[in-house]
Amino acid sequence: MSTDPDIEHEIRKIIEVDLRWPVSQGELTSATKLGQDGLNLDSVMIIEFGIRVEQRFQTQFSDEEILGLADRTVGETAEYLRQRLADGS
């Protein structure tokens, strides 16, 4: 899967800076899951993450799409967002 490195970088910034989520050096990779078995962002943090992504990239997600981010990795989220932006969503 090929993602735009700028999108993935912005996603990482949202997690580390905007959400102030404690991440150890090297822990946050493309393969890191956002929810269970990864960063363990709870539903409130996933919603906050989704809102921050919407604001940063000027797009909108449905409630189901935001909650579905918990099942994605950082790389999958970047690719999903890249496709949405390319489609003009």
DSSP file (Angstrom, degrees, kcal/mol; ACC not computed):
  #  RESIDUE AA STRUCTURE BP1 BP2  ACC     N-H-->O    O-->H-N    N-H-->O    O-->H-N    TCO  KAPPA ALPHA  PHI   PSI    X-CA   Y-CA   Z-CA
    1    1 A M              0   0    0      0, 0.0     2,-0.6     0, 0.0    78,-0.0   0.000 360.0 360.0 360.0 128.0    0.0    0.0    0.0
    2    2 A S        -     0   0    0     77,-0.0     2,-0.3     2,-0.0     0, 0.0  -0.908 360.0-178.8-106.5 119.0    1.4    3.4   -1.0
    3    3 A T        -     0   0    0     -2,-0.6    76,-0.1    79,-0.0    73,-0.0  -0.810  38.1 -98.6-115.4 158.3    0.4    6.4    1.0
    4    4 A D     >  -     0   0    0     -2,-0.3     4,-2.2    74,-0.2     3,-0.4  -0.628  30.2-145.9 -70.8 119.3    1.2   10.0    0.7
    5    5 A P  H  > S+     0   0    0      0, 0.0     4,-2.4     0, 0.0    -1,-0.2   0.814  97.2  57.3 -61.8 -28.6    3.9   10.5    3.3
    6    6 A D  H  > S+     0   0    0      2,-0.2     4,-2.3     1,-0.2     5,-0.2   0.899 106.7  48.0 -67.9 -39.4    2.6   14.0    4.1
    7    7 A I  H  > S+     0   0    0     -3,-0.4     4,-2.3     2,-0.2    -1,-0.2   0.943 113.6  46.8 -64.8 -47.0   -0.9   12.7    5.0
    8    8 A E  H  X S+     0   0    0     -4,-2.2     4,-2.3     1,-0.2    -2,-0.2   0.900 111.1  52.5 -62.9 -39.3    0.7   10.0    7.2
    9    9 A H  H  X S+     0   0    0     -4,-2.4     4,-2.3    -5,-0.2    -1,-0.2   0.916 109.6  48.9 -61.5 -43.2    2.9   12.6    8.8
   10   10 A E  H  X S+     0   0    0     -4,-2.3     4,-2.4     2,-0.2    -1,-0.2   0.881 109.1  52.8 -64.9 -38.1   -0.1   14.8    9.6
   11   11 A I  H  X S+     0   0    0     -4,-2.3     4,-2.1     2,-0.2    -1,-0.2   0.923 109.6  48.9 -62.3 -43.6   -2.0   11.9   11.1
   12   12 A R  H  X S+     0   0    0     -4,-2.3     4,-2.9     1,-0.2     5,-0.3   0.899 110.0  51.7 -63.1 -40.1    1.0   11.2   13.3
   13   13 A K  H  X>S+     0   0    0     -4,-2.3     4,-3.1     1,-0.2     5,-1.4   0.901 107.1  53.1 -62.9 -40.5    1.1   14.9   14.4
   14   14 A I  I  <>S+     0   0    0     -4,-2.4     5,-2.7     3,-0.2     6,-0.3   0.933 113.6  43.4 -59.4 -45.1   -2.6   14.7   15.2
   15   15 A I  I  <5S+     0   0    0     -4,-2.1     6,-2.3     3,-0.2    -2,-0.2   0.948 124.5  32.9 -65.5 -49.8   -2.0   11.7   17.5
   16   16 A E  I  <5S+     0   0    0     -4,-2.9    -2,-0.2     4,-0.2    -3,-0.2   0.887 133.4  22.1 -79.2 -40.1    1.2   13.0   19.1
   17   17 A V  I  <5S+     0   0    0     -4,-3.1    -3,-0.2    -5,-0.3    -2,-0.1   0.921 127.7  37.1 -96.6 -55.8    0.6   16.8   19.3
   18   18 A D  I   <S+     0   0    0     -5,-1.4    -3,-0.2     1,-0.2    -4,-0.1   0.939 130.4  30.8 -67.7 -47.4   -3.1   17.5   19.0
   19   19 A L  S   <S-     0   0    0     -5,-2.7    -1,-0.2    -6,-0.2    -3,-0.1   0.645  95.7-140.5 -84.3 -14.4   -4.3   14.5   21.1
   20   20 A R        +     0   0    0     -6,-0.3    -4,-0.2     1,-0.2    -3,-0.1   0.874  35.4 175.0  54.4  39.7   -1.1   14.5   23.2
   21   21 A W        -     0   0    0     -6,-2.3     2,-0.5    -7,-0.2    -1,-0.2  -0.641  35.8-116.7 -79.7 127.3   -1.2   10.8   23.1
   22   22 A P        +     0   0    0      0, 0.0     2,-0.4     0, 0.0    -1,-0.1  -0.498  42.3 174.7 -69.6 116.2    1.9    9.3   24.8
   23   23 A V        -     0   0    0     -2,-0.5     3,-0.1    -7,-0.1     2,-0.1  -0.987  24.7-133.7-126.8 127.0    3.8    7.4   22.1
   24   24 A S    >>  -     0   0    0     -2,-0.4     3,-2.4     1,-0.1     4,-0.6  -0.401  44.6 -79.9 -73.6 154.9    7.2    5.8   22.7
   25   25 A Q  T 34 S+     0   0    0      1,-0.3    -1,-0.1     2,-0.1     0, 0.0  -0.329 119.1   8.4 -54.6 128.1   10.0    6.4   20.1
   26   26 A G  T 34 S+     0   0    0      2,-0.2    -1,-0.3    -3,-0.1    -2,-0.1   0.362 100.9 104.9  81.8  -5.6    9.4    4.0   17.2
   27   27 A E  T <4  +     0   0    0     -3,-2.4     2,-1.1     1,-0.2    -2,-0.1   0.817  64.8  70.4 -76.2 -30.5    6.0    2.9   18.5
   28   28 A L     <  +     0   0    0     -4,-0.6     2,-0.2     3,-0.0    -1,-0.2  -0.747  67.5 144.9 -96.8  97.2    4.0    4.9   16.0
   29   29 A T    >   -     0   0    0     -2,-1.1     3,-1.5     4,-0.1    45,-0.4  -0.647  66.7 -92.4-120.6 177.3    4.5    3.3   12.6
   30   30 A S  T 3  S+     0   0    0      1,-0.3    45,-2.9    -2,-0.2    46,-0.5   0.806 126.3  53.0 -59.2 -29.4    2.3    2.7    9.5
   31   31 A A  T 3  S+     0   0    0     43,-0.2     2,-0.4    42,-0.2    -1,-0.3   0.448  80.6 116.1 -89.0  -1.0    1.3   -0.6   10.9
   32   32 A T    <   -     0   0    0     -3,-1.5    42,-2.0     6,-0.1     2,-0.2  -0.562  62.9-134.9 -74.2 123.5    0.2    0.7   14.3
   33   33 A K  B     -A   73   0A   0     -2,-0.4     6,-2.6     4,-0.4    40,-0.3  -0.500   2.6-143.3 -73.9 146.1   -3.5    0.2   14.9
   34   34 A L  S    S+     0   0    0     38,-2.6     7,-2.4    35,-0.4    36,-0.2   0.857  82.4  29.2 -77.7 -36.0   -5.4    3.1   16.3
   35   35 A G  S > >S+     0   0    0     35,-1.5     5,-2.6    37,-0.4     3,-1.0   0.318 114.2   1.0 -97.8-135.5   -7.7    1.1   18.5
   36   36 A Q  T 3 5S+     0   0    0      1,-0.2    -1,-0.3     4,-0.2     3,-0.2  -0.168 127.2  21.0 -56.6 144.7   -7.3   -2.2   20.3
   37   37 A D  T 3 5S+     0   0    0      1,-0.2    -4,-0.4    -3,-0.1    -1,-0.2   0.726 129.4  45.6  66.4  23.8   -4.0   -4.0   20.0
   38   38 A G  T < 5S-     0   0    0     -3,-1.0    -1,-0.2    -6,-0.1    -4,-0.2  -0.270 128.5 -16.6-150.9-118.4   -2.3   -0.7   19.0
   39   39 A L  T   5S-     0   0    0     -6,-2.6    -4,-0.2    -3,-0.2    -3,-0.2   0.678  77.4-137.9 -75.2 -17.2   -2.5    2.7   20.5
   40   40 A N      < -     0   0    0     -5,-2.6     2,-0.3    -7,-0.2    -5,-0.2   0.863  30.2-179.2  59.9  39.0   -5.7    1.7   22.4
   41   41 A L        -     0   0    0     -7,-2.4    -1,-0.2    -6,-0.2    -5,-0.1  -0.561  21.5-135.7 -65.2 127.5   -7.5    5.0   21.6
   42   42 A D     >  -     0   0    0     -2,-0.3     4,-2.5    -7,-0.1     5,-0.2  -0.217  30.3 -89.7 -78.7 178.0  -10.9    4.6   23.3
   43   43 A S  H  > S+     0   0    0      1,-0.2     4,-2.1     2,-0.2     5,-0.2   0.855 127.3  51.7 -61.3 -36.5  -14.1    5.7   21.5
   44   44 A V  H  > S+     0   0    0      2,-0.2     4,-2.3     1,-0.2    -1,-0.2   0.921 112.4  45.8 -65.3 -43.0  -13.9    9.2   22.8
   45   45 A M  H  > S+     0   0    0      2,-0.2     4,-2.8     1,-0.2    -2,-0.2   0.849 110.2  54.1 -69.6 -33.9  -10.4    9.6   21.6
   46   46 A I  H  X S+     0   0    0     -4,-2.5     4,-2.8     2,-0.2    -1,-0.2   0.916 109.6  48.1 -64.4 -41.9  -11.3    8.1   18.2
   47   47 A I  H  X S+     0   0    0     -4,-2.1     4,-2.4     2,-0.2    -2,-0.2   0.933 112.8  47.7 -63.4 -45.4  -14.0   10.6   17.8
   48   48 A E  H  X S+     0   0    0     -4,-2.3     4,-2.4     2,-0.2    -2,-0.2   0.913 112.2  50.2 -61.1 -42.7  -11.6   13.5   18.8
   49   49 A F  H  X S+     0   0    0     -4,-2.8     4,-2.5     1,-0.2    -2,-0.2   0.934 110.3  50.0 -59.5 -47.4   -9.1   12.1   16.3
   50   50 A G  H  X S+     0   0    0     -4,-2.8     4,-2.5     1,-0.2    -2,-0.2   0.889 110.4  49.6 -60.2 -41.0  -11.7   11.9   13.6
   51   51 A I  H  X S+     0   0    0     -4,-2.4     4,-2.4     2,-0.2    -1,-0.2   0.913 110.9  49.7 -64.6 -42.7  -12.8   15.5   14.2
   52   52 A R  H  X S+     0   0    0     -4,-2.4     4,-2.8     2,-0.2    -2,-0.2   0.897 110.9  49.6 -63.6 -39.9   -9.1   16.7   14.1
   53   53 A V  H  X S+     0   0    0     -4,-2.5     4,-2.6     2,-0.2    -2,-0.2   0.931 110.0  51.4 -63.8 -44.9   -8.6   14.8   10.8
   54   54 A E  H  X>S+     0   0    0     -4,-2.5     5,-1.5     1,-0.2     4,-0.9   0.926 114.0  44.1 -56.1 -46.1  -11.8   16.4    9.4
   55   55 A Q  H  <5S+     0   0    0     -4,-2.4     3,-0.4     2,-0.2    -2,-0.2   0.929 114.6  47.8 -66.1 -45.7  -10.5   19.9   10.4
   56   56 A R  H  <5S+     0   0    0     -4,-2.8    -2,-0.2     1,-0.2    -1,-0.2   0.884 124.1  30.7 -64.9 -39.5   -7.0   19.4    9.2
   57   57 A F  H  <5S-     0   0    0     -4,-2.6    -1,-0.2    -5,-0.2    -2,-0.2   0.345 103.4-123.8-105.2   5.8   -7.9   18.0    5.8
   58   58 A Q  T  <5S+     0   0    0     -4,-0.9     2,-0.3    -3,-0.4    -3,-0.2   0.934  70.1 117.6  51.0  56.2  -11.2   19.9    5.3
   59   59 A T      < -     0   0    0     -5,-1.5     2,-0.4    -6,-0.2    -1,-0.2  -0.847  55.4-129.6-137.3 173.0  -13.3   16.8    4.8
   60   60 A Q        -     0   0    0     29,-0.8     2,-0.3    -2,-0.3    -9,-0.1  -0.993  12.9-162.7-133.7 141.8  -16.2   15.2    6.7
   61   61 A F        -     0   0    0     -2,-0.4     2,-0.1   -11,-0.1    -7,-0.0  -0.846  24.0-117.4-113.5 152.5  -16.8   11.6    7.9
   62   62 A S     >  -     0   0    0     -2,-0.3     4,-2.3     1,-0.1     5,-0.2  -0.431  37.1-104.8 -75.4 165.1  -20.1   10.0    9.0
   63   63 A D  H  > S+     0   0    0      1,-0.2     4,-2.5     2,-0.2     5,-0.2   0.900 123.8  52.5 -57.7 -40.7  -20.3    8.8   12.6
   64   64 A E  H  > S+     0   0    0      1,-0.2     4,-2.0     2,-0.2    -1,-0.2   0.889 107.6  51.2 -64.4 -39.4  -19.8    5.2   11.4
   65   65 A E  H  > S+     0   0    0      2,-0.2     4,-0.7     1,-0.2    -1,-0.2   0.912 110.1  49.4 -64.6 -41.9  -16.7    6.2    9.5
   66   66 A I  H >< S+     0   0    0     -4,-2.3     3,-1.4     1,-0.2     4,-0.3   0.954 113.0  45.5 -62.6 -49.0  -15.2    7.9   12.5
   67   67 A L  H >< S+     0   0    0     -4,-2.5     3,-1.3     1,-0.3    -1,-0.2   0.831 106.4  61.8 -64.5 -30.4  -15.8    5.0   14.8
   68   68 A G  H >< S+     0   0    0     -4,-2.0     3,-1.5     1,-0.2    -1,-0.3   0.665  83.8  78.7 -68.5 -16.5  -14.5    2.6   12.1
   69   69 A L  G X< S+     0   0    0     -3,-1.4     3,-1.7    -4,-0.7   -35,-0.4   0.781  78.4  71.8 -62.2 -25.2  -11.1    4.4   12.3
   70   70 A A  G <  S+     0   0    0     -3,-1.3   -35,-1.5    -4,-0.3    -1,-0.3   0.778  96.0  51.5 -61.0 -25.9  -10.5    2.3   15.5
   71   71 A D  G <  S+     0   0    0     -3,-1.5    -1,-0.3    -4,-0.2     2,-0.2   0.439  99.4  85.1 -90.4  -0.3  -10.0   -0.8   13.3
   72   72 A R  S <  S-     0   0    0     -3,-1.7   -38,-2.6    -4,-0.2   -37,-0.4  -0.634  71.7-128.1-102.6 157.8   -7.5    0.9   11.0
   73   73 A T  B  >  -A   33   0A   0    -40,-0.3     4,-2.4    -2,-0.2   -40,-0.3  -0.467  36.0-102.1 -88.6 171.8   -3.8    1.3   11.2
   74   74 A V  H  > S+     0   0    0    -42,-2.0     4,-2.2   -45,-0.4   -44,-0.2   0.930 125.4  47.3 -58.9 -45.5   -2.1    4.6   10.7
   75   75 A G  H  > S+     0   0    0    -45,-2.9     4,-2.4     2,-0.2    -1,-0.2   0.892 111.3  49.6 -64.9 -41.4   -1.1    3.6    7.2
   76   76 A E  H  > S+     0   0    0    -46,-0.5     4,-2.7     2,-0.2    -1,-0.2   0.884 110.8  50.9 -65.0 -38.2   -4.6    2.4    6.3
   77   77 A T  H  X S+     0   0    0     -4,-2.4     4,-2.5     2,-0.2    -2,-0.2   0.913 110.3  49.2 -64.7 -42.7   -6.1    5.6    7.7
   78   78 A A  H  X S+     0   0    0     -4,-2.2     4,-2.5     2,-0.2   -74,-0.2   0.911 113.3  46.5 -62.8 -43.1   -3.7    7.7    5.5
   79   79 A E  H  X S+     0   0    0     -4,-2.4     4,-2.4     2,-0.2    -2,-0.2   0.917 112.1  50.5 -66.4 -43.4   -4.5    5.7    2.4
   80   80 A Y  H  X S+     0   0    0     -4,-2.7     4,-2.1     1,-0.2    -2,-0.2   0.917 113.7  45.8 -58.9 -44.7   -8.3    5.9    3.1
   81   81 A L  H  X S+     0   0    0     -4,-2.5     4,-2.7     2,-0.2     5,-0.2   0.899 109.7  54.0 -67.1 -41.2   -8.0    9.7    3.6
   82   82 A R  H  X S+     0   0    0     -4,-2.5     4,-2.2     1,-0.2    -2,-0.2   0.919 110.2  47.6 -58.3 -44.3   -5.8   10.0    0.4
   83   83 A Q  H  X S+     0   0    0     -4,-2.4     4,-2.0     2,-0.2    -1,-0.2   0.905 111.7  50.1 -64.9 -41.9   -8.5    8.2   -1.6
   84   84 A R  H  X>S+     0   0    0     -4,-2.1     5,-2.7     1,-0.2     4,-0.6   0.921 112.3  47.0 -61.4 -44.5  -11.3   10.4   -0.1
   85   85 A L  H ><5S+     0   0    0     -4,-2.7     3,-0.6     1,-0.2    -1,-0.2   0.873 111.1  51.5 -67.3 -36.6   -9.4   13.6   -0.9
   86   86 A A  H 3<5S+     0   0    0     -4,-2.2    -1,-0.2     1,-0.2    -2,-0.2   0.848 110.8  49.0 -67.0 -33.8   -8.6   12.4   -4.5
   87   87 A D  H 3<5S-     0   0    0     -4,-2.0    -1,-0.2    -5,-0.2    -2,-0.2   0.549 116.2-117.0 -81.4  -7.9  -12.3   11.6   -5.0
   88   88 A G  T <<5       0   0    0     -3,-0.6    -3,-0.2    -4,-0.6    -2,-0.1   0.694 360.0 360.0  80.2  19.5  -13.2   15.1   -3.6
   89   89 A S      <       0   0    0     -5,-2.7   -29,-0.8    -6,-0.2    -4,-0.2   0.466 360.0 360.0 -78.6 360.0  -15.1   13.7   -0.6
